[in-house]
Amino acid sequence: MVRLATKSDLPAVLAIRRQVHMLHVNGRPDIYRMPENAAEFDQTLLDSLKTPDMYVFVVDAATDALPSDTPSPQIVGYAVVQYKRFGALCLAKERTSAFIDEFGVDEAHRHHGYGRELMNAILAHAKKLHADDLTLNVWSFNKNAEAFYKSFGMTPKQQTLELPL
């Protein structure tokens, strides 16, 4: 089940967020590092809960897959989605974009449909709020994520090229 996150969900979300960040640290150690100040890393997500037009979604594990002594649903994935409104410009139309800033599923629960469930809920939410598109950034080293997003029909909008110096 996908729902908006509450403050009590944050410890589980932050654990998944650290897993996702490690993918970036390992994939691009020239850019990413593990933060020295874990509280500062955590605070950026807490700030998202208070930011207008920013939504933190969580997906709970299927209740039939949980042990009977589990006190509450287990968070197995999360996403941070920001709605960005662009005013009309001389050369561009007014529009609203739903931007997936963060997306992650716990390593132990990948390939069980939770990411797909989360993505479908984000798509439905974006349509409900009349977004013109859904966008995100994906690193070229993350082939699994790229294939996942393409399975929803997402296509490259633009490319960022680099030349390390």
N, CA, C and O atoms as a DFTB+ gen file, in Angstrom:
660 C
 N C O
     1  1       0.834      -1.165       0.000
     2  2       0.000       0.000       0.000
     3  2       0.894       1.249       0.000
     4  3       1.850       1.330       0.772
     5  1       0.588       2.194      -0.847
     6  2       1.331       3.452      -0.916
     7  2       0.520       4.538      -0.221
     8  3      -0.696       4.628      -0.390
     9  1       1.209       5.358       0.560
    10  2       0.556       6.449       1.279
    11  2       1.585       7.551       1.506
    12  3       2.779       7.367       1.272
    13  1       1.097       8.695       1.965
    14  2       2.013       9.771       2.335
    15  2       2.718       9.397       3.637
    16  3       2.118       8.794       4.527
    17  1       3.971       9.754       3.736
    18  2       4.765       9.419       4.920
    19  2       4.331      10.261       6.116
    20  3       3.859      11.390       5.980
    21  1       4.506       9.677       7.265
    22  2       4.321      10.393       8.524
    23  2       5.679      10.453       9.222
    24  3       6.625       9.773       8.822
    25  1       5.761      11.256      10.246
    26  2       7.028      11.388      10.968
    27  2       7.496      10.043      11.533
    28  3       8.698       9.792      11.618
    29  1       6.566       9.190      11.914
    30  2       6.946       7.890      12.482
    31  2       7.553       6.948      11.433
    32  3       8.191       5.957      11.789
    33  1       7.360       7.251      10.157
    34  2       7.941       6.434       9.081
    35  2       9.411       6.776       8.822
    36  3      10.120       6.013       8.166
    37  1       9.858       7.899       9.327
    38  2      11.177       8.412       8.951
    39  2      12.350       7.492       9.264
    40  3      13.250       7.404       8.428
    41  1      12.416       6.804      10.389
    42  2      13.565       5.916      10.604
    43  2      13.707       4.859       9.495
    44  3      14.815       4.598       9.029
    45  1      12.605       4.264       9.081
    46  2      12.663       3.258       8.016
    47  2      13.034       3.902       6.683
    48  3      13.824       3.343       5.922
    49  1      12.475       5.058       6.402
    50  2      12.782       5.759       5.154
    51  2      14.255       6.146       5.114
    52  3      14.913       5.998       4.084
    53  1      14.768       6.637       6.228
    54  2      16.165       7.054       6.265
    55  2      17.107       5.873       6.056
    56  3      18.164       6.035       5.446
    57  1      16.747       4.688       6.551
    58  2      17.575       3.502       6.326
    59  2      17.628       3.154       4.842
    60  3      18.694       2.826       4.321
    61  1      16.503       3.223       4.166
    62  2      16.467       2.949       2.725
    63  2      17.227       4.036       1.979
    64  3      17.942       3.756       1.017
    65  1      17.070       5.254       2.420
    66  2      17.759       6.385       1.784
    67  2      19.273       6.200       1.838
    68  3      19.974       6.529       0.881
    69  1      19.776       5.678       2.943
    70  2      21.216       5.428       3.064
    71  2      21.658       4.346       2.070
    72  3      22.734       4.448       1.482
    73  1      20.827       3.310       1.882
    74  2      21.149       2.275       0.891
    75  2      21.269       2.886      -0.503
    76  3      22.217       2.610      -1.238
    77  1      20.297       3.715      -0.851
    78  2      20.293       4.350      -2.171
    79  2      21.512       5.260      -2.314
    80  3      22.156       5.292      -3.363
    81  1      21.815       5.988      -1.259
    82  2      22.977       6.882      -1.331
    83  2      24.266       6.083      -1.533
    84  3      25.168       6.539      -2.236
    85  1      24.364       4.906      -0.932
    86  2      25.556       4.066      -1.117
    87  2      25.714       3.642      -2.580
    88  3      26.837       3.498      -3.065
    89  1      24.593       3.441      -3.286
    90  2      24.682       3.152      -4.724
    91  2      25.393       4.295      -5.440
    92  3      26.213       4.070      -6.330
    93  1      25.068       5.524      -5.041
    94  2      25.691       6.695      -5.653
    95  2      27.157       6.830      -5.248
    96  3      28.004       7.176      -6.071
    97  1      27.450       6.557      -3.982
    98  2      28.831       6.619      -3.503
    99  2      29.684       5.603      -4.261
   100  3      30.805       5.910      -4.667
   101  1      29.158       4.404      -4.450
   102  2      29.906       3.366      -5.158
   103  2      29.970       3.628      -6.659
   104  3      30.977       3.335      -7.303
   105  1      28.894       4.178      -7.211
   106  2      28.834       4.418      -8.654
   107  2      29.607       5.635      -9.104
   108  3      30.160       5.649     -10.204
   109  1      29.655       6.673      -8.255
   110  2      30.363       7.906      -8.601
   111  2      31.129       8.428      -7.382
   112  3      30.787       9.471      -6.824
   113  1      32.177       7.684      -6.973
   114  2      32.949       8.139      -5.807
   115  2      33.677       9.460      -6.048
   116  3      34.153      10.095      -5.107
   117  1      33.759       9.867      -7.309
   118  2      34.370      11.163      -7.608
   119  2      33.445      12.323      -7.245
   120  3      33.886      13.469      -7.158
   121  1      32.166      12.024      -7.034
   122  2      31.178      13.059      -6.710
   123  2      30.596      12.860      -5.315
   124  3      30.485      13.813      -4.543
   125  1      30.225      11.620      -4.992
   126  2      29.498      11.356      -3.748
   127  2      30.398      10.763      -2.669
   128  3      31.393      10.096      -2.949
   129  1      30.006      11.035      -1.424
   130  2      30.641      10.447      -0.250
   131  2      29.571      10.262       0.810
   132  3      28.511      10.885       0.760
   133  1      29.859       9.413       1.750
   134  2      28.949       9.299       2.878
   135  2      29.148      10.528       3.749
   136  3      30.281      10.925       4.018
   137  1      28.056      11.126       4.186
   138  2      28.199      12.347       4.986
   139  2      28.844      12.059       6.335
   140  3      28.604      11.020       6.951
   141  1      29.661      12.995       6.773
   142  2      30.276      12.872       8.092
   143  2      29.248      13.141       9.179
   144  3      29.348      12.620      10.290
   145  1      28.265      13.956       8.846
   146  2      27.243      14.333       9.813
   147  2      25.923      13.674       9.402
   148  3      25.200      14.197       8.554
   149  1      25.617      12.527      10.009
   150  2      24.398      11.797       9.660
   151  2      23.145      12.609       9.952
   152  3      22.154      12.494       9.231
   153  1      23.174      13.419      10.988
   154  2      21.997      14.225      11.325
   155  2      21.695      15.235      10.223
   156  3      20.531      15.506       9.930
   157  1      22.732      15.789       9.615
   158  2      22.537      16.741       8.522
   159  2      21.932      16.030       7.301
   160  3      21.045      16.569       6.639
   161  1      22.418      14.825       7.015
   162  2      21.879      14.006       5.919
   163  2      20.401      13.713       6.166
   164  3      19.583      13.821       5.252
   165  1      20.064      13.344       7.395
   166  2      18.681      13.040       7.750
   167  2      17.807      14.288       7.692
   168  3      16.644      14.214       7.296
   169  1      18.356      15.421       8.081
   170  2      17.574      16.657       8.145
   171  2      17.052      17.069       6.775
   172  3      15.968      17.644       6.680
   173  1      17.796      16.789       5.718
   174  2      17.326      17.173       4.384
   175  2      16.011      16.481       4.049
   176  3      15.164      17.060       3.369
   177  1      15.831      15.248       4.517
   178  2      14.564      14.560       4.286
   179  2      13.475      15.124       5.198
   180  3      12.334      15.291       4.766
   181  1      13.811      15.414       6.434
   182  2      12.834      16.017       7.344
   183  2      12.333      17.347       6.781
   184  3      11.152      17.672       6.902
   185  1      13.226      18.104       6.171
   186  2      12.835      19.379       5.569
   187  2      11.847      19.168       4.421
   188  3      10.985      20.012       4.177
   189  1      11.973      18.052       3.724
   190  2      11.057      17.757       2.617
   191  2       9.615      17.647       3.090
   192  3       8.689      18.028       2.374
   193  1       9.429      17.127       4.292
   194  2       8.074      16.982       4.833
   195  2       7.415      18.337       5.081
   196  3       6.189      18.441       5.115
   197  1       8.233      19.366       5.253
   198  2       7.706      20.697       5.559
   199  2       7.679      21.622       4.343
   200  3       7.207      22.755       4.441
   201  1       8.175      21.159       3.214
   202  2       8.297      22.006       2.037
   203  2       7.004      21.974       1.228
   204  3       6.516      20.896       0.888
   205  1       6.446      23.140       0.917
   206  2       5.233      23.159       0.081
   207  2       5.504      22.520      -1.282
   208  3       6.605      22.629      -1.822
   209  1       4.513      21.869      -1.815
   210  2       4.597      21.209      -3.121
   211  2       5.575      20.041      -3.149
   212  3       5.967      19.589      -4.225
   213  1       5.975      19.545      -1.975
   214  2       6.860      18.388      -1.914
   215  2       6.158      17.296      -1.108
   216  3       5.642      17.550      -0.019
   217  1       6.144      16.090      -1.650
   218  2       5.441      14.975      -1.028
   219  2       6.412      13.820      -0.819
   220  3       7.213      13.503      -1.698
   221  1       6.333      13.198       0.347
   222  2       7.116      12.002       0.626
   223  2       6.131      10.842       0.701
   224  3       5.248      10.811       1.558
   225  1       6.299       9.899      -0.204
   226  2       5.449       8.711      -0.260
   227  2       6.208       7.521       0.307
   228  3       7.433       7.449       0.201
   229  1       5.476       6.588       0.911
   230  2       6.057       5.326       1.359
   231  2       5.196       4.185       0.842
   232  3       3.997       4.341       0.608
   233  1       5.832       3.044       0.671
   234  2       5.096       1.835       0.313
   235  2       5.321       0.829       1.440
   236  3       6.455       0.562       1.839
   237  1       4.222       0.283       1.940
   238  2       4.262      -0.730       2.993
   239  2       4.318      -2.108       2.355
   240  3       3.750      -2.338       1.287
   241  1       5.014      -3.025       3.026
   242  2       5.043      -4.414       2.569
   243  2       3.639      -4.992       2.667
   244  3       2.844      -4.589       3.516
   245  1       3.348      -5.933       1.795
   246  2       2.048      -6.615       1.844
   247  2       1.886      -7.249       3.216
   248  3       2.795      -7.913       3.714
   249  1       0.731      -7.040       3.820
   250  2       0.521      -7.527       5.188
   251  2       0.583      -9.048       5.283
   252  3       0.944      -9.581       6.332
   253  1       0.241      -9.751       4.219
   254  2       0.313     -11.216       4.276
   255  2       1.751     -11.715       4.194
   256  3       2.012     -12.890       4.450
   257  1       2.693     -10.830       3.839
   258  2       4.094     -11.231       3.758
   259  2       4.832     -10.957       5.070
   260  3       6.008     -11.298       5.200
   261  1       4.161     -10.356       6.024
   262  2       4.790     -10.012       7.293
   263  2       4.513     -11.076       8.344
   264  3       3.456     -11.708       8.334
   265  1       5.471     -11.275       9.256
   266  2       5.203     -12.191      10.367
   267  2       4.029     -11.663      11.191
   268  3       3.817     -10.453      11.273
   269  1       3.277     -12.565      11.794
   270  2       2.067     -12.176      12.523
   271  2       2.366     -11.304      13.733
   272  3       1.475     -10.605      14.217
   273  1       3.601     -11.328      14.234
   274  2       3.927     -10.506      15.402
   275  2       4.452      -9.118      15.019
   276  3       4.886      -8.367      15.892
   277  1       4.422      -8.768      13.738
   278  2       4.861      -7.444      13.314
   279  2       3.832      -6.423      13.778
   280  3       2.653      -6.547      13.448
   281  1       4.262      -5.400      14.548
   282  2       3.307      -4.457      15.133
   283  2       2.632      -3.535      14.117
   284  3       1.485      -3.138      14.322
   285  1       3.310      -3.189      13.042
   286  2       2.726      -2.276      12.070
   287  2       3.328      -2.578      10.699
   288  3       4.330      -3.287      10.606
   289  1       2.732      -2.053       9.649
   290  2       3.273      -2.319       8.322
   291  2       4.742      -1.925       8.220
   292  3       5.188      -0.959       8.839
   293  1       5.469      -2.678       7.440
   294  2       6.885      -2.442       7.245
   295  2       7.086      -1.560       6.015
   296  3       6.595      -1.883       4.934
   297  1       7.801      -0.455       6.173
   298  2       8.120       0.426       5.056
   299  2       9.210      -0.247       4.232
   300  3      10.273      -0.581       4.756
   301  1       8.946      -0.446       2.938
   302  2       9.930      -1.095       2.077
   303  2      10.390      -0.198       0.933
   304  3      11.274      -0.577       0.165
   305  1       9.796       0.985       0.816
   306  2      10.215       1.903      -0.230
   307  2       9.698       3.300       0.035
   308  3       8.784       3.504       0.834
   309  1      10.301       4.259      -0.651
   310  2       9.872       5.644      -0.482
   311  2      10.203       6.436      -1.735
   312  3      11.007       6.012      -2.565
   313  1       9.580       7.573      -1.854
   314  2       9.887       8.516      -2.938
   315  2       9.601       9.921      -2.445
   316  3       8.688      10.147      -1.652
   317  1      10.394      10.853      -2.928
   318  2      10.175      12.272      -2.669
   319  2       9.840      12.904      -4.012
   320  3      10.629      12.839      -4.955
   321  1       8.676      13.508      -4.086
   322  2       8.202      14.116      -5.337
   323  2       7.933      15.590      -5.091
   324  3       7.236      15.963      -4.147
   325  1       8.494      16.414      -5.954
   326  2       8.282      17.854      -5.858
   327  2       7.552      18.335      -7.102
   328  3       7.896      17.966      -8.225
   329  1       6.554      19.154      -6.887
   330  2       5.822      19.756      -8.001
   331  2       6.428      21.117      -8.283
   332  3       6.440      22.001      -7.426
   333  1       6.930      21.269      -9.498
   334  2       7.569      22.515      -9.905
   335  2       6.685      23.205     -10.934
   336  3       6.315      22.617     -11.951
   337  1       6.353      24.457     -10.657
   338  2       5.521      25.233     -11.571
   339  2       6.393      26.219     -12.322
   340  3       7.157      26.979     -11.726
   341  1       6.268      26.195     -13.631
   342  2       7.043      27.080     -14.491
   343  2       6.089      28.045     -15.173
   344  3       5.162      27.631     -15.868
   345  1       6.320      29.312     -14.972
   346  2       5.488      30.325     -15.607
   347  2       5.812      30.445     -17.089
   348  3       6.879      30.033     -17.545
   349  1       4.879      31.013     -17.823
   350  2       5.083      31.221     -19.255
   351  2       6.242      32.196     -19.477
   352  3       6.377      33.200     -18.777
   353  1       7.056      31.877     -20.453
   354  2       8.160      32.739     -20.854
   355  2       8.010      33.059     -22.333
   356  3       7.135      32.517     -23.009
   357  1       8.828      33.901     -22.809
   358  2       8.802      34.278     -24.214
   359  2       8.805      33.044     -25.127
   360  3       8.073      32.997     -26.115
   361  1       9.627      32.055     -24.791
   362  2       9.783      30.882     -25.649
   363  2       9.212      29.593     -25.061
   364  3       9.308      28.538     -25.687
   365  1       8.629      29.661     -23.891
   366  2       8.154      28.436     -23.239
   367  2       6.753      28.628     -22.669
   368  3       6.373      29.722     -22.252
   369  1       6.013      27.552     -22.663
   370  2       4.647      27.562     -22.133
   371  2       4.657      27.391     -20.616
   372  3       5.611      26.866     -20.042
   373  1       3.593      27.838     -19.988
   374  2       3.389      27.593     -18.565
   375  2       3.121      26.102     -18.391
   376  3       2.408      25.484     -19.181
   377  1       3.712      25.542     -17.335
   378  2       3.477      24.124     -17.093
   379  2       3.844      23.750     -15.665
   380  3       4.507      24.501     -14.950
   381  1       3.388      22.558     -15.273
   382  2       3.716      22.000     -13.960
   383  2       4.354      20.643     -14.176
   384  3       3.832      19.806     -14.913
   385  1       5.473      20.437     -13.535
   386  2       6.191      19.175     -13.652
   387  2       6.252      18.504     -12.288
   388  3       6.573      19.143     -11.286
   389  1       5.945      17.226     -12.254
   390  2       6.145      16.422     -11.046
   391  2       7.548      15.834     -11.169
   392  3       7.823      15.067     -12.092
   393  1       8.419      16.185     -10.255
   394  2       9.814      15.759     -10.318
   395  2      10.101      14.784      -9.189
   396  3       9.946      15.124      -8.016
   397  1      10.519      13.573      -9.537
   398  2      10.907      12.590      -8.527
   399  2      12.338      12.913      -8.111
   400  3      13.290      12.669      -8.853
   401  1      12.464      13.459      -6.929
   402  2      13.765      13.867      -6.417
   403  2      14.517      12.681      -5.828
   404  3      15.737      12.593      -5.961
   405  1      13.796      11.765      -5.175
   406  2      14.397      10.571      -4.590
   407  2      13.431       9.405      -4.772
   408  3      12.213       9.582      -4.730
   409  1      13.985       8.212      -4.976
   410  2      13.175       7.010      -5.139
   411  2      14.034       5.838      -4.682
   412  3      15.169       5.683      -5.135
   413  1      13.499       5.018      -3.791
   414  2      14.271       3.865      -3.338
   415  2      13.405       2.771      -2.763
   416  3      12.361       3.022      -2.161
   417  1      13.864       1.549      -2.963
   418  2      13.234       0.362      -2.380
   419  2      14.320      -0.386      -1.613
   420  3      15.442      -0.540      -2.094
   421  1      13.976      -0.842      -0.431
   422  2      14.905      -1.593       0.405
   423  2      15.497      -2.760      -0.383
   424  3      14.784      -3.460      -1.102
   425  1      16.801      -2.962      -0.244
   426  2      17.504      -4.003      -0.998
   427  2      16.841      -5.372      -0.878
   428  3      16.733      -6.094      -1.869
   429  1      16.399      -5.733       0.310
   430  2      15.796      -7.057       0.540
   431  2      14.423      -7.196      -0.105
   432  3      13.906      -8.309      -0.205
   433  1      13.817      -6.089      -0.546
   434  2      12.463      -6.132      -1.096
   435  2      12.402      -5.731      -2.567
   436  3      11.317      -5.533      -3.114
   437  1      13.550      -5.614      -3.199
   438  2      13.558      -5.272      -4.627
   439  2      13.089      -6.466      -5.443
   440  3      13.253      -7.618      -5.042
   441  1      12.510      -6.173      -6.582
   442  2      12.007      -7.188      -7.525
   443  2      10.800      -7.951      -6.972
   444  3      10.563      -9.102      -7.340
   445  1      10.035      -7.297      -6.080
   446  2       8.797      -7.874      -5.553
   447  2       7.576      -7.030      -5.913
   448  3       6.475      -7.292      -5.430
   449  1       7.770      -6.024      -6.757
   450  2       6.652      -5.201      -7.206
   451  2       6.414      -3.937      -6.405
   452  3       5.528      -3.154      -6.748
   453  1       7.180      -3.714      -5.347
   454  2       6.959      -2.530      -4.517
   455  2       7.331      -1.241      -5.247
   456  3       6.634      -0.234      -5.125
   457  1       8.416      -1.271      -5.997
   458  2       8.798      -0.092      -6.770
   459  2       7.746       0.251      -7.809
   460  3       7.429       1.422      -8.022
   461  1       7.211      -0.766      -8.449
   462  2       6.161      -0.562      -9.454
   463  2       4.904       0.018      -8.799
   464  3       4.274       0.922      -9.347
   465  1       4.551      -0.501      -7.637
   466  2       3.388       0.013      -6.903
   467  2       3.597       1.487      -6.533
   468  3       2.684       2.302      -6.667
   469  1       4.788       1.814      -6.072
   470  2       5.114       3.187      -5.699
   471  2       5.076       4.102      -6.921
   472  3       4.520       5.198      -6.861
   473  1       5.658       3.658      -8.013
   474  2       5.674       4.468      -9.230
   475  2       4.259       4.693      -9.765
   476  3       3.933       5.798     -10.197
   477  1       3.429       3.672      -9.741
   478  2       2.039       3.831     -10.196
   479  2       1.279       4.836      -9.330
   480  3       0.469       5.611      -9.839
   481  1       1.538       4.822      -8.024
   482  2       0.875       5.784      -7.131
   483  2       1.355       7.203      -7.423
   484  3       0.561       8.143      -7.389
   485  1       2.628       7.365      -7.707
   486  2       3.164       8.688      -8.045
   487  2       2.529       9.181      -9.339
   488  3       2.143      10.346      -9.436
   489  1       2.419       8.311     -10.327
   490  2       1.788       8.687     -11.596
   491  2       0.344       9.126     -11.373
   492  3      -0.089      10.138     -11.924
   493  1      -0.398       8.378     -10.576
   494  2      -1.796       8.731     -10.297
   495  2      -1.881      10.074      -9.568
   496  3      -2.750      10.890      -9.873
   497  1      -0.994      10.303      -8.618
   498  2      -0.977      11.558      -7.875
   499  2      -0.662      12.730      -8.799
   500  3      -1.299      13.780      -8.717
   501  1       0.320      12.546      -9.677
   502  2       0.701      13.614     -10.611
   503  2      -0.460      13.957     -11.550
   504  3      -0.694      15.127     -11.853
   505  1      -1.170      12.946     -12.000
   506  2      -2.332      13.189     -12.874
   507  2      -3.437      13.906     -12.102
   508  3      -4.089      14.805     -12.634
   509  1      -3.644      13.507     -10.847
   510  2      -4.676      14.128     -10.014
   511  2      -4.389      15.618      -9.800
   512  3      -5.309      16.434      -9.736
   513  1      -3.102      15.961      -9.691
   514  2      -2.711      17.353      -9.484
   515  2      -2.452      18.080     -10.810
   516  3      -1.915      19.188     -10.825
   517  1      -2.835      17.454     -11.903
   518  2      -2.762      18.049     -13.248
   519  2      -1.351      18.432     -13.672
   520  3      -1.149      19.455     -14.325
   521  1      -0.380      17.612     -13.300
   522  2       0.982      17.841     -13.770
   523  2       1.038      17.558     -15.268
   524  3       0.330      16.687     -15.774
   525  1       1.875      18.294     -15.958
   526  2       2.035      18.102     -17.395
   527  2       3.007      16.973     -17.724
   528  3       2.943      16.383     -18.803
   529  1       3.901      16.680     -16.792
   530  2       4.840      15.580     -17.013
   531  2       5.394      15.087     -15.686
   532  3       5.217      15.712     -14.641
   533  1       6.063      13.955     -15.760
   534  2       6.762      13.376     -14.616
   535  2       8.210      13.239     -15.046
   536  3       8.504      12.603     -16.058
   537  1       9.115      13.832     -14.283
   538  2      10.525      13.798     -14.647
   539  2      11.366      13.322     -13.473
   540  3      10.919      13.315     -12.326
   541  1      12.574      12.932     -13.781
   542  2      13.542      12.519     -12.777
   543  2      14.907      12.490     -13.428
   544  3      15.031      12.557     -14.651
   545  1      15.920      12.391     -12.608
   546  2      17.288      12.203     -13.090
   547  2      17.717      10.799     -12.707
   548  3      17.405      10.321     -11.616
   549  1      18.429      10.144     -13.603
   550  2      18.980       8.825     -13.299
   551  2      20.423       8.812     -13.792
   552  3      20.707       9.225     -14.916
   553  1      21.317       8.343     -12.955
   554  2      22.726       8.277     -13.317
   555  2      22.950       7.173     -14.340
   556  3      22.320       6.118     -14.260
   557  1      23.824       7.400     -15.286
   558  2      24.067       6.419     -16.351
   559  2      24.666       5.120     -15.827
   560  3      24.531       4.087     -16.482
   561  1      25.322       5.135     -14.669
   562  2      25.856       3.897     -14.104
   563  2      24.750       3.009     -13.538
   564  3      24.968       1.814     -13.339
   565  1      23.576       3.564     -13.276
   566  2      22.494       2.823     -12.622
   567  2      21.570       2.208     -13.670
   568  3      20.448       2.668     -13.880
   569  1      22.061       1.171     -14.316
   570  2      21.325       0.531     -15.417
   571  2      20.009      -0.093     -14.947
   572  3      19.028      -0.087     -15.690
   573  1      19.977      -0.629     -13.727
   574  2      18.731      -1.221     -13.214
   575  2      17.643      -0.168     -13.074
   576  3      16.497      -0.397     -13.461
   577  1      18.000       0.983     -12.522
   578  2      17.011       2.059     -12.363
   579  2      16.571       2.570     -13.726
   580  3      15.386       2.819     -13.948
   581  1      17.514       2.724     -14.628
   582  2      17.181       3.212     -15.967
   583  2      16.187       2.270     -16.657
   584  3      15.216       2.724     -17.262
   585  1      16.429       0.968     -16.564
   586  2      15.516      -0.016     -17.173
   587  2      14.146       0.033     -16.491
   588  3      13.118      -0.070     -17.160
   589  1      14.128       0.188     -15.179
   590  2      12.866       0.277     -14.440
   591  2      12.037       1.455     -14.931
   592  3      10.855       1.297     -15.235
   593  1      12.640       2.620     -15.010
   594  2      11.903       3.817     -15.444
   595  2      11.457       3.701     -16.900
   596  3      10.364       4.144     -17.252
   597  1      12.282       3.120     -17.728
   598  2      11.904       2.933     -19.134
   599  2      10.724       1.968     -19.260
   600  3       9.944       2.067     -20.208
   601  1      10.586       1.034     -18.314
   602  2       9.461       0.097     -18.362
   603  2       8.125       0.808     -18.166
   604  3       7.074       0.246     -18.475
   605  1       8.158       2.037     -17.658
   606  2       6.946       2.848     -17.510
   607  2       6.720       3.749     -18.713
   608  3       5.768       4.529     -18.744
   609  1       7.589       3.641     -19.691
   610  2       7.465       4.473     -20.879
   611  2       8.257       5.760     -20.813
   612  3       8.145       6.603     -21.703
   613  1       9.056       5.924     -19.772
   614  2       9.867       7.137     -19.672
   615  2      10.973       7.085     -20.723
   616  3      11.548       6.032     -20.997
   617  1      11.250       8.238     -21.296
   618  2      12.280       8.362     -22.325
   619  2      13.197       9.538     -21.978
   620  3      12.803      10.433     -21.232
   621  1      14.406       9.536     -22.512
   622  2      15.301      10.670     -22.246
   623  2      14.701      11.982     -22.736
   624  3      14.181      12.066     -23.848
   625  1      14.781      12.992     -21.896
   626  2      14.292      14.326     -22.238
   627  2      15.449      15.184     -22.734
   628  3      15.306      15.960     -23.679
   629  1      16.580      15.033     -22.089
   630  2      17.805      15.721     -22.475
   631  2      18.943      14.937     -21.859
   632  3      18.719      14.085     -20.999
   633  1      20.149      15.213     -22.285
   634  2      21.291      14.524     -21.716
   635  2      22.282      15.538     -21.170
   636  3      22.445      16.629     -21.716
   637  1      22.930      15.162     -20.101
   638  2      24.023      15.949     -19.569
   639  2      25.299      15.178     -19.884
   640  3      25.453      14.024     -19.483
   641  1      26.189      15.810     -20.586
   642  2      27.465      15.187     -20.932
   643  2      28.555      15.786     -20.064
   644  3      28.455      16.931     -19.624
   645  1      29.596      15.005     -19.821
   646  2      30.686      15.519     -18.999
   647  2      32.034      15.124     -19.563
   648  3      32.162      14.137     -20.288
   649  1      33.010      15.894     -19.222
   650  2      34.402      15.612     -19.559
   651  2      35.196      15.876     -18.290
   652  3      35.521      17.023     -17.986
   653  1      35.514      14.805     -17.538
   654  2      36.294      15.017     -16.306
   655  2      37.637      15.665     -16.637
   656  3      38.295      15.306     -17.614
   657  1      38.023      16.614     -15.812
   658  2      39.299      17.324     -16.016
   659  2      40.287      17.011     -14.918
   660  3      41.407      17.520     -14.932
